[in-house]
């Protein structure tokens, strides 16, 4: 996971800097910026650790609320590089070829809403629509791309209409182009027809060091 790697790399930098400073026993003139940089990185590491803890706690709460749905394989929770991903099967949310939410899906979305509005109220939320690779036949949609986009928007509007601030939300449709299983089987196509609600980390910024290569520092400490 990228956050763990960032933490590990930053810690490597701390260790390397401490080692080199200990050998020299002198802080060179003009290098006070390194001390400021270290303080900044230390704060970012602490913030990353707190954020990971928040997401893990939210995942645990969701596992409790959605235990039956997870058991029935209607919902899946994953901690991924991009954040906490809540995957809901398309057939639970929509009728075939449609983008209108089924009333039966409200209870699942409401359980997710509770966490989004409380424990994760500071996080941005991405809603992603996905389909299988079967061509559109009996629908007004031009392509699976359009269908997946409108399905993502339907979920986004449900979240907005039920208390999630609009500036936290975004939606995108990937159509058939990001499958998680083979489209050669019925089971695989079912898994590919899905909506993913992604809880995005607040600290998605690249750590930039002017004078230090983190990868090089990591290699030196091996």
Rosetta constraint file for C-alpha pairs under 8 A:
AtomPair CA 1 CA 5 HARMONIC 6.45 0.50
AtomPair CA 1 CA 80 HARMONIC 6.68 0.50
AtomPair CA 1 CA 81 HARMONIC 5.06 0.50
AtomPair CA 2 CA 6 HARMONIC 6.15 0.50
AtomPair CA 2 CA 81 HARMONIC 5.54 0.50
AtomPair CA 3 CA 7 HARMONIC 6.21 0.50
AtomPair CA 3 CA 48 HARMONIC 7.07 0.50
AtomPair CA 3 CA 81 HARMONIC 7.32 0.50
AtomPair CA 4 CA 8 HARMONIC 6.14 0.50
AtomPair CA 5 CA 9 HARMONIC 6.04 0.50
AtomPair CA 6 CA 10 HARMONIC 6.07 0.50
AtomPair CA 7 CA 11 HARMONIC 6.15 0.50
AtomPair CA 7 CA 45 HARMONIC 5.87 0.50
AtomPair CA 7 CA 48 HARMONIC 7.69 0.50
AtomPair CA 8 CA 12 HARMONIC 6.21 0.50
AtomPair CA 9 CA 13 HARMONIC 6.36 0.50
AtomPair CA 9 CA 214 HARMONIC 5.80 0.50
AtomPair CA 9 CA 215 HARMONIC 7.10 0.50
AtomPair CA 9 CA 217 HARMONIC 7.89 0.50
AtomPair CA 9 CA 218 HARMONIC 6.35 0.50
AtomPair CA 10 CA 14 HARMONIC 6.36 0.50
AtomPair CA 10 CA 41 HARMONIC 7.02 0.50
AtomPair CA 10 CA 45 HARMONIC 7.49 0.50
AtomPair CA 10 CA 214 HARMONIC 7.01 0.50
AtomPair CA 11 CA 15 HARMONIC 6.24 0.50
AtomPair CA 12 CA 16 HARMONIC 6.08 0.50
AtomPair CA 12 CA 214 HARMONIC 7.46 0.50
AtomPair CA 12 CA 217 HARMONIC 6.36 0.50
AtomPair CA 12 CA 218 HARMONIC 5.60 0.50
AtomPair CA 12 CA 221 HARMONIC 7.05 0.50
AtomPair CA 13 CA 17 HARMONIC 5.99 0.50
AtomPair CA 13 CA 212 HARMONIC 7.93 0.50
AtomPair CA 13 CA 214 HARMONIC 6.30 0.50
AtomPair CA 13 CA 217 HARMONIC 5.95 0.50
AtomPair CA 13 CA 218 HARMONIC 7.30 0.50
AtomPair CA 14 CA 18 HARMONIC 6.03 0.50
AtomPair CA 14 CA 38 HARMONIC 7.14 0.50
AtomPair CA 15 CA 19 HARMONIC 6.08 0.50
AtomPair CA 16 CA 20 HARMONIC 6.18 0.50
AtomPair CA 16 CA 217 HARMONIC 6.64 0.50
AtomPair CA 16 CA 221 HARMONIC 7.13 0.50
AtomPair CA 17 CA 21 HARMONIC 5.96 0.50
AtomPair CA 18 CA 22 HARMONIC 5.99 0.50
AtomPair CA 19 CA 23 HARMONIC 6.35 0.50
AtomPair CA 20 CA 24 HARMONIC 6.31 0.50
AtomPair CA 21 CA 25 HARMONIC 5.70 0.50
AtomPair CA 21 CA 26 HARMONIC 6.72 0.50
AtomPair CA 21 CA 27 HARMONIC 7.12 0.50
AtomPair CA 27 CA 31 HARMONIC 6.79 0.50
AtomPair CA 27 CA 32 HARMONIC 7.55 0.50
AtomPair CA 28 CA 32 HARMONIC 7.83 0.50
AtomPair CA 31 CA 35 HARMONIC 7.62 0.50
AtomPair CA 32 CA 36 HARMONIC 6.74 0.50
AtomPair CA 33 CA 37 HARMONIC 6.00 0.50
AtomPair CA 34 CA 38 HARMONIC 6.07 0.50
AtomPair CA 35 CA 39 HARMONIC 6.31 0.50
AtomPair CA 36 CA 40 HARMONIC 6.22 0.50
AtomPair CA 37 CA 41 HARMONIC 6.15 0.50
AtomPair CA 38 CA 42 HARMONIC 5.97 0.50
AtomPair CA 39 CA 43 HARMONIC 6.26 0.50
AtomPair CA 40 CA 44 HARMONIC 6.31 0.50
AtomPair CA 41 CA 45 HARMONIC 6.12 0.50
AtomPair CA 42 CA 46 HARMONIC 6.31 0.50
AtomPair CA 43 CA 47 HARMONIC 6.16 0.50
AtomPair CA 44 CA 48 HARMONIC 6.06 0.50
AtomPair CA 45 CA 49 HARMONIC 6.21 0.50
AtomPair CA 46 CA 50 HARMONIC 6.24 0.50
AtomPair CA 47 CA 51 HARMONIC 6.11 0.50
AtomPair CA 47 CA 203 HARMONIC 7.96 0.50
AtomPair CA 48 CA 52 HARMONIC 6.14 0.50
AtomPair CA 48 CA 203 HARMONIC 6.97 0.50
AtomPair CA 49 CA 53 HARMONIC 6.22 0.50
AtomPair CA 50 CA 54 HARMONIC 6.25 0.50
AtomPair CA 51 CA 55 HARMONIC 6.30 0.50
AtomPair CA 51 CA 201 HARMONIC 7.12 0.50
AtomPair CA 51 CA 202 HARMONIC 7.70 0.50
AtomPair CA 52 CA 56 HARMONIC 6.12 0.50
AtomPair CA 53 CA 57 HARMONIC 6.06 0.50
AtomPair CA 54 CA 58 HARMONIC 6.17 0.50
AtomPair CA 54 CA 119 HARMONIC 7.59 0.50
AtomPair CA 54 CA 120 HARMONIC 7.72 0.50
AtomPair CA 55 CA 59 HARMONIC 6.12 0.50
AtomPair CA 55 CA 83 HARMONIC 7.84 0.50
AtomPair CA 55 CA 84 HARMONIC 6.50 0.50
AtomPair CA 55 CA 120 HARMONIC 7.88 0.50
AtomPair CA 56 CA 60 HARMONIC 6.23 0.50
AtomPair CA 56 CA 79 HARMONIC 7.83 0.50
AtomPair CA 57 CA 61 HARMONIC 6.32 0.50
AtomPair CA 58 CA 62 HARMONIC 6.12 0.50
AtomPair CA 58 CA 115 HARMONIC 6.83 0.50
AtomPair CA 58 CA 119 HARMONIC 6.57 0.50
AtomPair CA 58 CA 120 HARMONIC 7.33 0.50
AtomPair CA 59 CA 63 HARMONIC 6.09 0.50
AtomPair CA 59 CA 77 HARMONIC 7.08 0.50
AtomPair CA 59 CA 84 HARMONIC 7.33 0.50
AtomPair CA 60 CA 64 HARMONIC 6.50 0.50
AtomPair CA 61 CA 65 HARMONIC 6.37 0.50
AtomPair CA 61 CA 115 HARMONIC 7.75 0.50
AtomPair CA 62 CA 66 HARMONIC 5.77 0.50
AtomPair CA 62 CA 67 HARMONIC 7.87 0.50
AtomPair CA 62 CA 111 HARMONIC 7.68 0.50
AtomPair CA 62 CA 112 HARMONIC 6.99 0.50
AtomPair CA 62 CA 115 HARMONIC 7.34 0.50
AtomPair CA 63 CA 67 HARMONIC 5.36 0.50
AtomPair CA 63 CA 70 HARMONIC 7.52 0.50
AtomPair CA 63 CA 77 HARMONIC 7.65 0.50
AtomPair CA 65 CA 111 HARMONIC 6.41 0.50
AtomPair CA 66 CA 70 HARMONIC 5.98 0.50
AtomPair CA 66 CA 75 HARMONIC 7.61 0.50
AtomPair CA 66 CA 108 HARMONIC 7.40 0.50
AtomPair CA 66 CA 111 HARMONIC 7.30 0.50
AtomPair CA 67 CA 71 HARMONIC 6.08 0.50
AtomPair CA 68 CA 72 HARMONIC 6.10 0.50
AtomPair CA 69 CA 73 HARMONIC 6.14 0.50
AtomPair CA 69 CA 74 HARMONIC 5.22 0.50
AtomPair CA 69 CA 75 HARMONIC 5.58 0.50
AtomPair CA 70 CA 74 HARMONIC 5.89 0.50
AtomPair CA 70 CA 75 HARMONIC 4.89 0.50
AtomPair CA 70 CA 76 HARMONIC 5.90 0.50
AtomPair CA 74 CA 88 HARMONIC 5.97 0.50
AtomPair CA 74 CA 89 HARMONIC 5.59 0.50
AtomPair CA 74 CA 92 HARMONIC 7.00 0.50
AtomPair CA 75 CA 86 HARMONIC 7.07 0.50
AtomPair CA 75 CA 87 HARMONIC 5.52 0.50
AtomPair CA 75 CA 88 HARMONIC 4.63 0.50
AtomPair CA 75 CA 89 HARMONIC 6.54 0.50
AtomPair CA 76 CA 86 HARMONIC 5.90 0.50
AtomPair CA 76 CA 87 HARMONIC 5.03 0.50
AtomPair CA 76 CA 88 HARMONIC 6.67 0.50
AtomPair CA 77 CA 84 HARMONIC 7.28 0.50
AtomPair CA 77 CA 85 HARMONIC 5.79 0.50
AtomPair CA 77 CA 86 HARMONIC 4.84 0.50
AtomPair CA 77 CA 87 HARMONIC 6.37 0.50
AtomPair CA 78 CA 84 HARMONIC 5.87 0.50
AtomPair CA 78 CA 85 HARMONIC 5.18 0.50
AtomPair CA 78 CA 86 HARMONIC 6.73 0.50
AtomPair CA 79 CA 83 HARMONIC 5.93 0.50
AtomPair CA 79 CA 84 HARMONIC 4.65 0.50
AtomPair CA 79 CA 85 HARMONIC 6.25 0.50
AtomPair CA 80 CA 84 HARMONIC 6.10 0.50
AtomPair CA 80 CA 85 HARMONIC 6.82 0.50
AtomPair CA 82 CA 198 HARMONIC 7.70 0.50
AtomPair CA 82 CA 200 HARMONIC 6.49 0.50
AtomPair CA 82 CA 201 HARMONIC 7.43 0.50
AtomPair CA 83 CA 198 HARMONIC 6.34 0.50
AtomPair CA 83 CA 199 HARMONIC 5.55 0.50
AtomPair CA 83 CA 200 HARMONIC 5.06 0.50
AtomPair CA 83 CA 201 HARMONIC 5.82 0.50
AtomPair CA 84 CA 198 HARMONIC 5.72 0.50
AtomPair CA 84 CA 199 HARMONIC 5.03 0.50
AtomPair CA 84 CA 200 HARMONIC 6.97 0.50
AtomPair CA 85 CA 196 HARMONIC 6.35 0.50
AtomPair CA 85 CA 197 HARMONIC 5.80 0.50
AtomPair CA 85 CA 198 HARMONIC 4.51 0.50
AtomPair CA 85 CA 199 HARMONIC 6.34 0.50
AtomPair CA 86 CA 196 HARMONIC 5.50 0.50
AtomPair CA 86 CA 197 HARMONIC 5.01 0.50
AtomPair CA 86 CA 198 HARMONIC 6.26 0.50
AtomPair CA 87 CA 194 HARMONIC 6.67 0.50
AtomPair CA 87 CA 195 HARMONIC 5.84 0.50
AtomPair CA 87 CA 196 HARMONIC 4.41 0.50
AtomPair CA 87 CA 197 HARMONIC 6.40 0.50
AtomPair CA 88 CA 92 HARMONIC 7.14 0.50
AtomPair CA 88 CA 93 HARMONIC 7.52 0.50
AtomPair CA 88 CA 194 HARMONIC 5.67 0.50
AtomPair CA 88 CA 195 HARMONIC 5.43 0.50
AtomPair CA 88 CA 196 HARMONIC 6.37 0.50
AtomPair CA 89 CA 93 HARMONIC 6.95 0.50
AtomPair CA 89 CA 190 HARMONIC 7.38 0.50
AtomPair CA 89 CA 191 HARMONIC 6.63 0.50
AtomPair CA 89 CA 193 HARMONIC 6.21 0.50
AtomPair CA 89 CA 194 HARMONIC 4.41 0.50
AtomPair CA 89 CA 195 HARMONIC 6.50 0.50
AtomPair CA 90 CA 94 HARMONIC 5.85 0.50
AtomPair CA 90 CA 190 HARMONIC 7.76 0.50
AtomPair CA 90 CA 193 HARMONIC 4.98 0.50
AtomPair CA 90 CA 194 HARMONIC 4.21 0.50
AtomPair CA 90 CA 195 HARMONIC 6.20 0.50
AtomPair CA 91 CA 95 HARMONIC 6.13 0.50
AtomPair CA 91 CA 96 HARMONIC 7.06 0.50
AtomPair CA 91 CA 190 HARMONIC 7.92 0.50
AtomPair CA 91 CA 193 HARMONIC 7.44 0.50
AtomPair CA 91 CA 194 HARMONIC 7.77 0.50
AtomPair CA 92 CA 102 HARMONIC 7.48 0.50
AtomPair CA 92 CA 104 HARMONIC 7.38 0.50
AtomPair CA 92 CA 105 HARMONIC 6.03 0.50
AtomPair CA 93 CA 101 HARMONIC 5.42 0.50
AtomPair CA 93 CA 102 HARMONIC 5.51 0.50
AtomPair CA 93 CA 104 HARMONIC 7.50 0.50
AtomPair CA 93 CA 105 HARMONIC 5.13 0.50
AtomPair CA 94 CA 98 HARMONIC 6.02 0.50
AtomPair CA 94 CA 99 HARMONIC 6.16 0.50
AtomPair CA 94 CA 100 HARMONIC 6.17 0.50
AtomPair CA 94 CA 101 HARMONIC 5.23 0.50
AtomPair CA 94 CA 102 HARMONIC 5.42 0.50
AtomPair CA 95 CA 99 HARMONIC 7.64 0.50
AtomPair CA 95 CA 100 HARMONIC 7.71 0.50
AtomPair CA 95 CA 101 HARMONIC 7.95 0.50
AtomPair CA 95 CA 102 HARMONIC 7.04 0.50
AtomPair CA 97 CA 136 HARMONIC 7.73 0.50
AtomPair CA 97 CA 138 HARMONIC 7.35 0.50
AtomPair CA 97 CA 139 HARMONIC 5.91 0.50
AtomPair CA 97 CA 147 HARMONIC 7.34 0.50
AtomPair CA 98 CA 139 HARMONIC 7.73 0.50
AtomPair CA 98 CA 147 HARMONIC 7.54 0.50
AtomPair CA 98 CA 151 HARMONIC 7.91 0.50
AtomPair CA 99 CA 147 HARMONIC 6.85 0.50
AtomPair CA 99 CA 150 HARMONIC 5.99 0.50
AtomPair CA 99 CA 151 HARMONIC 4.80 0.50
AtomPair CA 99 CA 154 HARMONIC 6.67 0.50
AtomPair CA 100 CA 151 HARMONIC 7.41 0.50
AtomPair CA 100 CA 154 HARMONIC 6.72 0.50
AtomPair CA 101 CA 105 HARMONIC 6.78 0.50
AtomPair CA 101 CA 106 HARMONIC 7.95 0.50
AtomPair CA 101 CA 154 HARMONIC 6.86 0.50
AtomPair CA 101 CA 155 HARMONIC 7.57 0.50
AtomPair CA 102 CA 106 HARMONIC 7.38 0.50
AtomPair CA 105 CA 109 HARMONIC 6.40 0.50
AtomPair CA 106 CA 110 HARMONIC 5.90 0.50
AtomPair CA 107 CA 111 HARMONIC 6.37 0.50
AtomPair CA 108 CA 112 HARMONIC 6.56 0.50
AtomPair CA 109 CA 113 HARMONIC 6.04 0.50
AtomPair CA 109 CA 159 HARMONIC 7.95 0.50
AtomPair CA 110 CA 114 HARMONIC 6.38 0.50
AtomPair CA 111 CA 115 HARMONIC 7.16 0.50
AtomPair CA 112 CA 116 HARMONIC 6.36 0.50
AtomPair CA 113 CA 117 HARMONIC 6.03 0.50
AtomPair CA 113 CA 159 HARMONIC 6.88 0.50
AtomPair CA 113 CA 162 HARMONIC 7.77 0.50
AtomPair CA 113 CA 164 HARMONIC 7.78 0.50
AtomPair CA 114 CA 118 HARMONIC 6.23 0.50
AtomPair CA 115 CA 119 HARMONIC 5.38 0.50
AtomPair CA 115 CA 120 HARMONIC 6.12 0.50
AtomPair CA 115 CA 121 HARMONIC 7.91 0.50
AtomPair CA 116 CA 120 HARMONIC 4.82 0.50
AtomPair CA 116 CA 121 HARMONIC 5.58 0.50
AtomPair CA 116 CA 164 HARMONIC 7.37 0.50
AtomPair CA 117 CA 121 HARMONIC 4.81 0.50
AtomPair CA 117 CA 163 HARMONIC 7.21 0.50
AtomPair CA 117 CA 164 HARMONIC 6.32 0.50
AtomPair CA 122 CA 202 HARMONIC 7.83 0.50
AtomPair CA 123 CA 168 HARMONIC 6.96 0.50
AtomPair CA 123 CA 199 HARMONIC 6.54 0.50
AtomPair CA 123 CA 200 HARMONIC 6.14 0.50
AtomPair CA 123 CA 201 HARMONIC 6.49 0.50
AtomPair CA 123 CA 202 HARMONIC 6.05 0.50
AtomPair CA 124 CA 167 HARMONIC 7.96 0.50
AtomPair CA 124 CA 168 HARMONIC 4.44 0.50
AtomPair CA 124 CA 169 HARMONIC 6.13 0.50
AtomPair CA 124 CA 199 HARMONIC 6.26 0.50
AtomPair CA 124 CA 200 HARMONIC 5.39 0.50
AtomPair CA 124 CA 201 HARMONIC 7.43 0.50
AtomPair CA 124 CA 202 HARMONIC 7.36 0.50
AtomPair CA 125 CA 168 HARMONIC 5.79 0.50
AtomPair CA 125 CA 169 HARMONIC 5.02 0.50
AtomPair CA 125 CA 170 HARMONIC 6.47 0.50
AtomPair CA 125 CA 197 HARMONIC 6.81 0.50
AtomPair CA 125 CA 198 HARMONIC 5.63 0.50
AtomPair CA 125 CA 199 HARMONIC 4.90 0.50
AtomPair CA 125 CA 200 HARMONIC 5.81 0.50
AtomPair CA 126 CA 169 HARMONIC 5.96 0.50
AtomPair CA 126 CA 170 HARMONIC 4.94 0.50
AtomPair CA 126 CA 171 HARMONIC 5.72 0.50
AtomPair CA 126 CA 172 HARMONIC 7.79 0.50
AtomPair CA 126 CA 197 HARMONIC 5.85 0.50
AtomPair CA 126 CA 198 HARMONIC 4.97 0.50
AtomPair CA 126 CA 199 HARMONIC 6.62 0.50
AtomPair CA 126 CA 200 HARMONIC 7.04 0.50
AtomPair CA 127 CA 152 HARMONIC 5.57 0.50
AtomPair CA 127 CA 153 HARMONIC 7.60 0.50
AtomPair CA 127 CA 155 HARMONIC 7.22 0.50
AtomPair CA 127 CA 156 HARMONIC 6.44 0.50
AtomPair CA 127 CA 169 HARMONIC 7.57 0.50
AtomPair CA 127 CA 170 HARMONIC 6.17 0.50
AtomPair CA 127 CA 171 HARMONIC 4.62 0.50
AtomPair CA 127 CA 172 HARMONIC 6.43 0.50
AtomPair CA 127 CA 195 HARMONIC 7.05 0.50
AtomPair CA 127 CA 196 HARMONIC 5.82 0.50
AtomPair CA 127 CA 197 HARMONIC 4.67 0.50
AtomPair CA 127 CA 198 HARMONIC 6.25 0.50
AtomPair CA 128 CA 148 HARMONIC 7.83 0.50
AtomPair CA 128 CA 149 HARMONIC 7.66 0.50
AtomPair CA 128 CA 152 HARMONIC 5.47 0.50
AtomPair CA 128 CA 171 HARMONIC 5.86 0.50
AtomPair CA 128 CA 172 HARMONIC 5.07 0.50
AtomPair CA 128 CA 173 HARMONIC 5.64 0.50
AtomPair CA 128 CA 174 HARMONIC 7.09 0.50
AtomPair CA 128 CA 195 HARMONIC 5.60 0.50
AtomPair CA 128 CA 196 HARMONIC 5.04 0.50
AtomPair CA 128 CA 197 HARMONIC 6.43 0.50
AtomPair CA 128 CA 198 HARMONIC 7.74 0.50
AtomPair CA 129 CA 148 HARMONIC 4.43 0.50
AtomPair CA 129 CA 149 HARMONIC 5.79 0.50
AtomPair CA 129 CA 150 HARMONIC 7.87 0.50
AtomPair CA 129 CA 151 HARMONIC 5.99 0.50
AtomPair CA 129 CA 152 HARMONIC 4.73 0.50
AtomPair CA 129 CA 171 HARMONIC 7.94 0.50
AtomPair CA 129 CA 172 HARMONIC 6.38 0.50
AtomPair CA 129 CA 173 HARMONIC 4.57 0.50
AtomPair CA 129 CA 174 HARMONIC 6.01 0.50
AtomPair CA 129 CA 175 HARMONIC 6.87 0.50
AtomPair CA 129 CA 194 HARMONIC 6.38 0.50
AtomPair CA 129 CA 195 HARMONIC 4.69 0.50
AtomPair CA 129 CA 196 HARMONIC 6.59 0.50
AtomPair CA 130 CA 148 HARMONIC 5.27 0.50
AtomPair CA 130 CA 173 HARMONIC 6.33 0.50
AtomPair CA 130 CA 174 HARMONIC 5.42 0.50
AtomPair CA 130 CA 175 HARMONIC 4.92 0.50
AtomPair CA 130 CA 176 HARMONIC 6.10 0.50
AtomPair CA 130 CA 177 HARMONIC 7.89 0.50
AtomPair CA 130 CA 178 HARMONIC 7.19 0.50
AtomPair CA 130 CA 179 HARMONIC 7.69 0.50
AtomPair CA 130 CA 192 HARMONIC 6.43 0.50
AtomPair CA 130 CA 193 HARMONIC 5.50 0.50
AtomPair CA 130 CA 194 HARMONIC 5.27 0.50
AtomPair CA 130 CA 195 HARMONIC 6.02 0.50
AtomPair CA 131 CA 144 HARMONIC 6.37 0.50
AtomPair CA 131 CA 145 HARMONIC 7.99 0.50
AtomPair CA 131 CA 147 HARMONIC 7.98 0.50
AtomPair CA 131 CA 148 HARMONIC 6.21 0.50
AtomPair CA 131 CA 174 HARMONIC 7.70 0.50
AtomPair CA 131 CA 175 HARMONIC 5.10 0.50
AtomPair CA 131 CA 176 HARMONIC 4.86 0.50
AtomPair CA 131 CA 179 HARMONIC 7.85 0.50
AtomPair CA 131 CA 189 HARMONIC 7.90 0.50
AtomPair CA 131 CA 192 HARMONIC 5.56 0.50
AtomPair CA 131 CA 193 HARMONIC 4.16 0.50
AtomPair CA 131 CA 194 HARMONIC 6.46 0.50
AtomPair CA 132 CA 144 HARMONIC 7.95 0.50
AtomPair CA 132 CA 175 HARMONIC 7.39 0.50
AtomPair CA 132 CA 176 HARMONIC 5.02 0.50
AtomPair CA 132 CA 179 HARMONIC 7.15 0.50
AtomPair CA 132 CA 183 HARMONIC 6.47 0.50
AtomPair CA 132 CA 189 HARMONIC 5.18 0.50
AtomPair CA 132 CA 190 HARMONIC 7.41 0.50
AtomPair CA 132 CA 192 HARMONIC 5.16 0.50
AtomPair CA 132 CA 193 HARMONIC 5.44 0.50
AtomPair CA 133 CA 144 HARMONIC 7.66 0.50
AtomPair CA 133 CA 175 HARMONIC 7.98 0.50
AtomPair CA 133 CA 176 HARMONIC 5.06 0.50
AtomPair CA 133 CA 183 HARMONIC 6.60 0.50
AtomPair CA 133 CA 189 HARMONIC 7.67 0.50
AtomPair CA 135 CA 143 HARMONIC 7.15 0.50
AtomPair CA 135 CA 144 HARMONIC 7.08 0.50
AtomPair CA 136 CA 141 HARMONIC 6.93 0.50
AtomPair CA 136 CA 142 HARMONIC 7.15 0.50
AtomPair CA 136 CA 143 HARMONIC 5.94 0.50
AtomPair CA 136 CA 144 HARMONIC 6.49 0.50
AtomPair CA 141 CA 146 HARMONIC 6.17 0.50
AtomPair CA 141 CA 147 HARMONIC 6.11 0.50
AtomPair CA 142 CA 146 HARMONIC 6.58 0.50
AtomPair CA 143 CA 147 HARMONIC 6.60 0.50
AtomPair CA 143 CA 175 HARMONIC 7.96 0.50
AtomPair CA 144 CA 148 HARMONIC 5.98 0.50
AtomPair CA 144 CA 175 HARMONIC 4.89 0.50
AtomPair CA 144 CA 176 HARMONIC 6.58 0.50
AtomPair CA 145 CA 149 HARMONIC 6.18 0.50
AtomPair CA 145 CA 173 HARMONIC 6.02 0.50
AtomPair CA 145 CA 174 HARMONIC 6.03 0.50
AtomPair CA 145 CA 175 HARMONIC 3.99 0.50
AtomPair CA 145 CA 176 HARMONIC 7.18 0.50
AtomPair CA 146 CA 150 HARMONIC 6.22 0.50
AtomPair CA 146 CA 173 HARMONIC 7.18 0.50
AtomPair CA 146 CA 175 HARMONIC 7.30 0.50
AtomPair CA 147 CA 151 HARMONIC 6.16 0.50
AtomPair CA 147 CA 173 HARMONIC 7.76 0.50
AtomPair CA 147 CA 175 HARMONIC 7.27 0.50
AtomPair CA 148 CA 152 HARMONIC 6.19 0.50
AtomPair CA 148 CA 172 HARMONIC 7.88 0.50
AtomPair CA 148 CA 173 HARMONIC 4.70 0.50
AtomPair CA 148 CA 174 HARMONIC 6.44 0.50
AtomPair CA 148 CA 175 HARMONIC 5.25 0.50
AtomPair CA 149 CA 153 HARMONIC 6.29 0.50
AtomPair CA 149 CA 171 HARMONIC 7.35 0.50
AtomPair CA 149 CA 172 HARMONIC 5.56 0.50
AtomPair CA 149 CA 173 HARMONIC 3.77 0.50
AtomPair CA 149 CA 174 HARMONIC 7.19 0.50
AtomPair CA 149 CA 175 HARMONIC 7.51 0.50
AtomPair CA 150 CA 154 HARMONIC 6.13 0.50
AtomPair CA 150 CA 173 HARMONIC 7.46 0.50
AtomPair CA 151 CA 155 HARMONIC 6.50 0.50
AtomPair CA 151 CA 173 HARMONIC 7.88 0.50
AtomPair CA 151 CA 195 HARMONIC 7.69 0.50
AtomPair CA 152 CA 156 HARMONIC 6.20 0.50
AtomPair CA 152 CA 171 HARMONIC 5.66 0.50
AtomPair CA 152 CA 172 HARMONIC 6.29 0.50
AtomPair CA 152 CA 173 HARMONIC 6.41 0.50
AtomPair CA 152 CA 195 HARMONIC 6.70 0.50
AtomPair CA 153 CA 157 HARMONIC 6.05 0.50
AtomPair CA 153 CA 171 HARMONIC 5.89 0.50
AtomPair CA 153 CA 172 HARMONIC 7.70 0.50
AtomPair CA 154 CA 158 HARMONIC 6.27 0.50
AtomPair CA 155 CA 159 HARMONIC 6.31 0.50
AtomPair CA 156 CA 160 HARMONIC 6.23 0.50
AtomPair CA 156 CA 169 HARMONIC 6.82 0.50
AtomPair CA 156 CA 170 HARMONIC 7.22 0.50
AtomPair CA 156 CA 171 HARMONIC 6.63 0.50
AtomPair CA 157 CA 161 HARMONIC 5.86 0.50
AtomPair CA 158 CA 162 HARMONIC 6.17 0.50
AtomPair CA 159 CA 163 HARMONIC 6.56 0.50
AtomPair CA 159 CA 164 HARMONIC 5.54 0.50
AtomPair CA 160 CA 164 HARMONIC 4.70 0.50
AtomPair CA 160 CA 165 HARMONIC 6.07 0.50
AtomPair CA 160 CA 166 HARMONIC 5.86 0.50
AtomPair CA 160 CA 169 HARMONIC 7.90 0.50
AtomPair CA 164 CA 168 HARMONIC 7.31 0.50
AtomPair CA 164 CA 169 HARMONIC 7.92 0.50
AtomPair CA 165 CA 169 HARMONIC 7.26 0.50
AtomPair CA 174 CA 178 HARMONIC 6.51 0.50
AtomPair CA 176 CA 192 HARMONIC 7.65 0.50
AtomPair CA 179 CA 183 HARMONIC 7.85 0.50
AtomPair CA 179 CA 192 HARMONIC 5.31 0.50
AtomPair CA 180 CA 188 HARMONIC 7.86 0.50
AtomPair CA 180 CA 191 HARMONIC 6.91 0.50
AtomPair CA 180 CA 192 HARMONIC 5.84 0.50
AtomPair CA 181 CA 188 HARMONIC 4.85 0.50
AtomPair CA 181 CA 189 HARMONIC 7.08 0.50
AtomPair CA 181 CA 191 HARMONIC 6.53 0.50
AtomPair CA 181 CA 192 HARMONIC 6.32 0.50
AtomPair CA 182 CA 188 HARMONIC 4.97 0.50
AtomPair CA 182 CA 189 HARMONIC 6.81 0.50
AtomPair CA 183 CA 188 HARMONIC 5.29 0.50
AtomPair CA 183 CA 189 HARMONIC 4.83 0.50
AtomPair CA 183 CA 192 HARMONIC 7.64 0.50
AtomPair CA 184 CA 188 HARMONIC 6.89 0.50
AtomPair CA 184 CA 189 HARMONIC 7.37 0.50
AtomPair CA 185 CA 189 HARMONIC 6.27 0.50
AtomPair CA 186 CA 190 HARMONIC 6.18 0.50
AtomPair CA 187 CA 191 HARMONIC 6.47 0.50
AtomPair CA 188 CA 192 HARMONIC 6.34 0.50
AtomPair CA 189 CA 193 HARMONIC 6.36 0.50
AtomPair CA 190 CA 194 HARMONIC 7.88 0.50
AtomPair CA 209 CA 213 HARMONIC 7.03 0.50
AtomPair CA 212 CA 217 HARMONIC 7.58 0.50
AtomPair CA 213 CA 217 HARMONIC 6.20 0.50
AtomPair CA 214 CA 218 HARMONIC 6.10 0.50
AtomPair CA 215 CA 219 HARMONIC 6.34 0.50
AtomPair CA 216 CA 220 HARMONIC 6.29 0.50
AtomPair CA 217 CA 221 HARMONIC 6.43 0.50
AtomPair CA 218 CA 222 HARMONIC 6.59 0.50
